[in-house]
Amino acid sequence: MKNLKIFLVFIALVFSSTIYAQKAKIRIIATGGTIAGVSKSSTESNYKAGELGIYQLLSAVPEVRQIADVTGEQLVKIGSQDMNDEVWLQLANRINQLLNEEGYDGVVITHGTDTMEETAYFLNLTVHSKKPVVLVGAMRPATGMSADGPLNLYDAVAVAANKDSHGRGVLVVMNELVLDAKDVTKTSTLGVETFKSLNYGPLAYIHNGKVFYNRAPQNKHTYQSEFDVANLKELPKVGIVYSYSNASELPMKAFIDANFDGIVHAGVGNGNFYHKNFDLAEKAQNQGIQIVRSSRVPSGATTLDAEIDDAKYHFVASNTLNPQKARVLLMLALTKTNDWEKIQQYFNEY
Ligand SMILES: NC(=O)CC[C@H](N)C(=O)O
């Protein structure tokens, strides 16, 4: 009887230690945003983003400790409208370190939603690992009624700890969906269902912490990426010019005069220009400023049956990349080359 008891305790110990050993080691990097936002009352719509620290966020979801071995660090505490190249470079380098040198199995980044899609795409091109990197945020502040942050954070850790998430590039987890960095975009200023993949649909849905994948991104990313920011102190200067009827040429002119390295044109329809901006863009390209033809239309590509002959003007078609993501790829492409054909190749591959 005594031997049986010792045997059972031994089995329980071995069993629990293997369960513990199997828990993925996940690092959370906190940057701010509404997920860490605080308002005066639970119904207050006016709030301050990025107030709470990482361990305060985690205390709202103790359940994450059941699915992963979670630790955290605070990189910055900002609303993501203030996201910038410097923080992007720090973030990419830190994630590469955590995954490739410090033995973490996955990284979750808490982030404001305003520019989350840009950060996701930047990391998709600069993190070199198959391990999951997940961005997560919230639309309601942490102190709001039915705050969406705790469930989103729980889901993000579940996705980061899931073996099926490997090799799918950087992911955005919001509102029980997994969305890929290239296609995801914010579509509503207020709704919790704001993030959508308008061209290809979500990669997976999540229910009770279980992740059900439907597809994998077809473009190159993360472990296949040839972009490396490890030794960069800054990124090339690329601006965005927005088009509309009777558009002014002043913004395009200002970027040219300020010697920007590239301009992304958020054109109308299939990437079309107001004629005065077209003339300026042609002139800029001849001076060595790269022009990417994107569109203000939320979905579809700027390539097929375009009214503009890109090969003639040496313009680069953004394909399905929206202007803010086309800017990210153009900045990274310009760290490698100033040849428009090579840049177009990057836009076809990434
Ligand atoms: N829902 C949000 O996260 C918006 C808050 C803030 N503007 C940000 O992007 O950080």
The ligand as a Gaussian input file, in Angstrom:
#p B3LYP/6-31G(d) Opt

LIG

0 1
 N       -8.147000      51.164000     -30.079000
 C       -6.955000      51.690000     -29.939000
 O       -6.005000      51.011000     -29.572000
 C       -6.796000      53.158000     -30.279000
 C       -5.978000      53.886000     -29.237000
 C       -4.800000      54.660000     -29.762000
 N       -5.159000      55.673000     -30.671000
 C       -3.780000      53.702000     -30.348000
 O       -3.794000      53.328000     -31.483000
 O       -2.939000      53.298000     -29.595000

